[in-house]
């Protein structure tokens, strides 16, 4: 079966919305190595080795005709896999990206897209690719992108932040004023988010207890989510943390679900204030 027969077969069998041709070639247009056909909807790669070297110029128009809207271009072979996640993420989360477009700084917006790409690979169990992308995101966009990943992973981009921005838009503010108001809120939450704690690998039990105290004593916080990730961290603090929360008057544990992110066991603990709460 020839190359174009394979493309046509894929077109008939799958609902492919975006196509990327990825080759290990950045200096000229001659395709010699295997090409990668990326199905952006399901995030899979189909590899096909051409029987002979092909000039990209000769096939570009055919690709555009076969796939609408088609995207054809070159990326290095070593980043073909991340390209799958990026395209799949854009397709799956396009409503989210469109909603926040031009509402936050460009580096935050790009970190958001990268975070959802990381989640694509985590949800497929590919820890090697997701960890590599995460490290590169921190290098490129700084430590703030770690917080943005936590927001995305915890559902805040379609929860609290979605409603915050939606309310501002509902009030009828101008686009510039909407961006200004939401950017202030978003950046303040990046610096300090009072309604959740994401336990980092370096945090001790005392650190977590201190962060709980700082947040739960704030007047506006009636509910606090604590996210613990990784078996080592669970072994170190989980039991002591639950014992501490059980002994405190005026707060109660609402939920403690267990789950997995990629291959890492996780647990979230939600505590709420009760009417007799005085101080933690």
Residue pairs with C-beta under 8 A, 6 or more apart in sequence:
1 9
3 48
3 50
4 62
4 66
6 37
6 46
6 48
7 37
7 63
7 66
8 66
10 16
10 37
10 39
10 46
11 66
11 67
14 39
14 41
14 42
15 41
16 39
16 40
16 41
16 67
17 40
17 41
17 69
17 91
18 38
18 40
18 67
18 69
18 70
18 71
18 87
18 90
18 91
19 37
19 38
19 40
19 63
19 67
19 70
19 71
19 72
20 36
20 38
20 40
20 71
20 72
20 73
20 75
20 83
20 87
21 35
21 36
21 37
21 56
21 63
21 72
21 73
21 74
22 35
22 36
22 38
22 74
22 75
22 76
22 77
22 79
22 80
22 83
23 31
23 33
23 34
23 35
23 36
23 56
23 74
23 75
23 77
24 33
24 76
24 77
24 78
25 31
25 32
25 33
25 74
26 74
26 76
29 55
29 56
29 57
30 53
30 54
30 55
30 56
31 50
31 53
31 54
31 55
31 56
31 59
32 50
32 53
33 49
33 77
34 47
34 48
34 49
34 50
35 47
35 48
35 49
35 50
36 45
36 46
36 47
36 77
36 80
37 45
37 46
37 47
37 48
38 44
38 45
38 46
38 80
38 83
38 84
38 87
39 45
39 46
39 84
40 84
40 87
40 88
40 90
40 91
41 88
41 91
42 88
43 84
43 85
43 87
43 88
43 120
43 124
44 84
45 80
45 81
45 84
56 74
60 72
63 70
63 72
64 70
64 72
75 83
81 129
82 117
82 129
82 133
85 117
85 118
85 120
85 121
85 129
85 133
86 113
86 114
86 117
88 117
88 120
89 113
89 116
89 117
89 119
89 120
90 97
90 113
92 116
92 120
93 116
96 112
96 116
96 157
96 158
97 109
97 112
97 113
99 162
99 165
100 109
100 112
100 157
100 165
101 109
102 175
102 179
103 109
103 165
103 178
103 179
103 182
103 183
103 186
104 112
104 182
104 183
104 186
105 183
105 187
107 141
107 142
107 144
107 145
108 141
108 144
108 145
108 148
108 186
108 190
110 141
111 137
111 141
111 144
111 145
111 148
111 149
112 148
112 152
112 157
114 133
114 137
114 141
114 145
115 137
115 145
115 148
115 149
115 151
115 152
115 153
116 152
117 133
118 130
118 133
118 134
118 137
118 149
119 130
119 152
119 153
121 127
121 129
121 130
121 133
121 262
122 130
122 261
122 262
123 262
125 262
125 263
126 262
127 262
127 263
127 264
130 262
134 149
137 145
137 149
138 145
138 146
141 148
144 190
147 189
147 190
147 193
148 190
150 196
150 198
150 227
151 157
151 161
151 189
151 193
153 261
154 196
154 198
154 225
154 227
156 196
160 195
161 186
161 189
164 182
164 185
165 178
165 182
168 178
168 181
168 182
169 178
173 181
194 215
194 218
194 220
194 221
195 215
195 221
195 223
195 224
195 225
196 224
196 225
196 226
196 227
197 208
197 211
197 212
197 215
197 224
197 225
197 226
197 227
198 227
198 229
199 208
199 226
199 227
199 228
199 229
199 233
199 237
201 230
201 233
203 211
203 233
203 237
204 236
204 237
205 236
205 237
205 240
205 241
208 226
208 237
208 241
209 241
209 244
212 224
212 226
212 271
212 280
213 280
215 221
215 224
216 224
216 251
216 271
216 273
216 280
217 279
217 280
221 273
222 272
222 273
223 254
223 270
223 271
223 272
223 273
224 270
224 271
224 272
225 268
225 269
225 270
226 241
226 268
226 269
226 270
226 271
227 266
227 267
227 268
228 234
228 237
228 238
228 241
228 266
228 267
228 268
228 269
229 261
229 264
229 266
230 264
230 265
230 266
231 264
231 265
234 265
234 266
234 267
238 267
241 269
242 253
242 256
242 269
245 251
245 253
245 269
245 271
246 253
248 280
249 276
249 277
249 278
250 273
250 274
250 276
250 277
250 278
250 279
250 280
251 271
251 272
251 273
251 274
251 277
251 280
252 271
252 272
252 274
253 269
253 270
253 271
254 270
254 271
254 272
255 268
255 269
255 270
256 267
256 268
256 269
256 270
257 267
257 268
258 265
258 266
258 267
259 265
259 266
259 267
259 268
260 266
